[in-house]
């Protein structure tokens, strides 16, 4: 890692945050416009300068969908249901309950059953010992089959203790199921603190936004060009615990949804009577009328094809083993739309899909346990590289010609978020618990993996008066802290970062977004005195509103006993990213904890920054 390249800070450049009563509407002439109310004269000046004002859209926390009934998994593409892993956990609870009921038998029966259980355990232990000492060759060639057979013979509590962390066994699948249940409880808390929206995906060619609802595990579609919601709601029994969304490029309306069951690939067709000009060469939009939609669950290959499940292993356990390896944490399409790469919650391997053929190829590099789970995966704009980050702190760069890779493990902490530059030569990223911004710079064309990590800047936390206050004695706002997430616009001109709630910034206003001007050419210019990033301004979102006051008070009470603090003075950004196409500059979309989604246009002409 090379020495940091010092750049000017927000404090040194005198850039102040907007007041807590303000809302950011956009950027014009390298200046952000913040409004305090609808009569603010800055709005008129902004529009006269060619500014564009977009309305906010609202996603409620609780939803009641018409016709939403609980059905089986085979009940159709719009069915609701419980997740596979949840059913596996319920099955485990049933077994435990049956054992507890058995303990209420008479004392004589207890003694007999205990003696029988001890004899069984002793015989099983002796079998394992003999298998270890006298059948080593068999175990080496058929290790997983032997483990599954041994597990199927042991009582459930003993099997859980012995095989609970052995990848590919039913006990490990049950452990994963319990972790999924805990994640659902955590997700319920996140709904109250970070809002009802878990993730958003922009269509690569249209002003169409897919929005995943955290509590109901449904996906809504919003057409920004027509300022209207599509009437269809994407919902399925398999689609539980949504973690990621991605539109397939060059393929009309195909949306991949990553969840605990795998990948749900939705295909949509516009209604036959969709309004479209006769002389238009564009494909018809989805519109507000009902459209056709169907879902395909992309099934994952087993962890190992060299063994068969033993006949004594129950069918539910076989299904649990298969599905525990399928839980998707991140996914990304290649720029051509041919390939889909998925990362998983229970191991660090990637899976590369040929979407047209439906075939999957596992790539094993980063560990078998959930401790190396994939956090994020993304193709470079050129499609020549893939970057993945993992829970063990590894940052891995892949080249897609021969699928060789290089790993950086010296970071020691997780990479919280990353973003590719449009030239595919640099990758901006941040690490958990740090205020530093790094760049992975690639110095040679693909498929070379020669690269270097550079620390380009650090956001220095500081307290300052708001931009609306001219009096130095006015209330001061503290900004900064550890960087939680970041996003780079498709033109490579604006970098947006958000801040995390950590102990070092206990009084910081983490509802703000900081924006940098970007000049990636400085990274590859020898002896360059100017840095790659230059502070530009802040973005502030809408407030809670009266309808959220009781909810925020309740969330504060529930979080008072938790280790991590939750401060709800203003809604924090739960997700943000840029629209892939916005001719006047860049269009930032932000999902806030109050359920609102704001669109902040940044108007500029591509080129090196001059501020």
Secondary structure as UniProt FT lines:
FT   TURN            10..14
FT   TURN            20..21
FT   STRAND          23..28
FT   TURN            29..30
FT   STRAND          31..35
FT   TURN            38..39
FT   HELIX           41..48
FT   TURN            49..50
FT   STRAND          57..58
FT   TURN            66..67
FT   TURN            73..74
FT   TURN            77..78
FT   HELIX           84..102
FT   TURN            103..104
FT   HELIX           107..134
FT   HELIX           136..141
FT   HELIX           143..153
FT   HELIX           156..163
FT   TURN            164..165
FT   TURN            167..168
FT   HELIX           170..193
FT   STRAND          197..202
FT   STRAND          208..213
FT   TURN            214..217
FT   STRAND          218..223
FT   TURN            224..227
FT   STRAND          228..229
FT   TURN            237..238
FT   STRAND          244..247
FT   TURN            249..250
FT   STRAND          253..259
FT   TURN            260..261
FT   STRAND          262..269
FT   TURN            272..273
FT   TURN            278..279
FT   STRAND          292..298
FT   TURN            305..306
FT   TURN            311..312
FT   HELIX           315..324
FT   TURN            325..326
FT   STRAND          328..333
FT   TURN            335..336
FT   STRAND          339..344
FT   STRAND          350..354
FT   TURN            355..358
FT   STRAND          359..363
FT   HELIX           370..372
FT   STRAND          374..379
FT   TURN            381..382
FT   STRAND          385..390
FT   TURN            391..392
FT   STRAND          395..399
FT   TURN            400..402
FT   STRAND          405..408
FT   TURN            410..411
FT   STRAND          415..420
FT   TURN            422..423
FT   STRAND          426..431
FT   TURN            432..433
FT   STRAND          436..442
FT   TURN            446..447
FT   STRAND          451..458
FT   STRAND          462..465
FT   TURN            467..468
FT   TURN            472..473
FT   STRAND          476..479
FT   STRAND          483..488
FT   TURN            490..491
FT   STRAND          494..499
FT   HELIX           503..505
FT   TURN            506..507
FT   TURN            510..511
FT   STRAND          513..518
FT   HELIX           520..524
FT   TURN            526..527
FT   STRAND          533..539
FT   HELIX           546..548
FT   HELIX           549..559
FT   TURN            560..561
FT   STRAND          573..578
FT   TURN            583..584
FT   STRAND          585..592
FT   TURN            593..594
FT   STRAND          596..603
//
